[in-house]
Amino acid sequence: MAGDSEVVIDRVSFMSLHHHDGRFVRGAGLFAFARRDPDGGRTIFCLELAQDISREAVSGHRAWSHALTRGMNEVLVHLAGTQSAPGEILPGAQFPPLRYDLYDDVQVGDREGDQDEAGDETFAAGQAE
């Protein structure tokens, strides 16, 4: 495992695991592909809700290569129902500085206002021009 501490993101406690250990977490919850930075902070590359973390937080995930090429070294995991009350934080939990370098799987042309190679504005399917 990458860490021995709880990490708090938006009042939610996450357990730090080695980046390949998400496959062992059976259950629903939140997971984040992250990098533990030299200052103790975290850079988050992907933050998602999953019905089964063991099937989602793995090398086949669409954000995996994005995170790995940027130095991902841990998966942060929060199992659904593990906090008794919203915002309940265990003593000793860390509140590290957070940075975000989120994977964007929206392709050029999928967003209103994107331009094609000729410089013409494009629209996603179903959008009025």
Secondary structure, DSSP 8 states (H G I E B T S, - for coil): ---SSEEEETTEEEEEEETTGGGG--S-EEEEEEEE-TTS-EEEEEEEEES-HHHHSSTTSTTHHHHHHTT--EEEEEETT-SSSTT---TT-B---EEE-------TTSSTT-B-TTS-B---TT---
